[in-house]
């Protein structure tokens, strides 16, 4: 496994333009004098975070603190307004399980297609397909279209694919709360195994128990900045105390 | 832009997988999927041919082949643009969750439709062979000009890629683009020589002031120029019936217009580069659309 800095987030800012006009249309583009009601929303305010290889970092913070935006920026879904994000290694983003599934294709076809979206080659996906199917426990349904799956089955398949891309860095956004108890246990087992092998994890959670269970460092985000960064108990205690004060 | 191309190359396997998926969804749920999708052009051409031959009394030789040779490329242009207009917007939920070069989405629509177009051309040649056998082996099913076909397919493909990239990017921010597009494509059908011939246009404009200018303007529409060129390459020349001074006369097809096709090629490649440039400038803002 790799050593050194896995994620280097330097002075990252992200500003969104808020539109109150609703749907996008040519009309709104042409009515230039109405652009005055466009607001800017600063979600991240010069964030600097360094994560070493092998660390497991939990992000906590209130809604709107910028946690999900940060994960999206690391996953290259957004471009930062300013600043730089340097990633060393392959990322597996688990922002929403099964987001890329096509309902009319079978589970097997979706594995191929989703695995390739996550950066595997066709050959690699085909080699791993049996393991993915076994992990998702979908042997009997794998040849039926995904639209016939329950949401739990879709989430299982989504997690199984992401678990098999051989990522160096796992980006998780509160997705472990899906599936039944035994599958949840399987996910945690996978994460433990991933950590044991020296993988890096960055995850968002509102559940203090899962933070304690997995993380070895907690970063508290508030108003787009790092409010506190340190060991699990210190930061979590401060964060929970701040939550009760309100 | 070079960096974007490099990134696209890195994801080329995903692009092929998406093309495959596109075709699979299109032909899915019916064993005769491919044949079903050919039904539309064949029925349309059969209707056009009947109307022009029986109701309007046009006696152009090889008429059905002429219409088909023009309608298939037109349909490719039409379908590729309509599909790619929705490609990014329709996959926005994926785009918001996973990174991959966004241009893959419209490109997969275009390539999927292009493969369908090439397959349809195969059926077109079967049709020509059928006509050949049916007419007692008189008109040969193709000429030596067929070797020029790839040199037409490539720039025409470039034209469609350029337009698709522009439209798919714009449609993310302005959803009315696809409505404007469908009206535009409907009108384009009439200002392109699908049902009629560029020879008809020439003879109608011959006596007029500025006739030559209007004809040049007409052919500055690259779709019109390409369709005429496809006809000349694909169909063995049959005499075309046009109206001259109120009398129907049959004339041999006009020679291949190298100048106008050359202009159309240049326009197509410029549009492709421009479309890719615009798309790359806009693609990072797709997820932030209002």
Interface residues (C-beta under 8 A of the other chain):
Chain A: X16 X17 X19 X21 X22 X23 X24 X25 X26 X27 X28 X29 X72 X75 X76 X77 X78 X79 X93 X95 X96 X99 X100 X102 X104 X105 X109 X112 X113 X116 X117 X118 X121 X122
Chain B: X13 X14 X17 X18 X21 X24 X25 X28 X29 X93 X94 X95 X96 X97 X98 X99 X100 X172 X173 X174 X175 X176 X177 X284 X287 X288 X289 X290
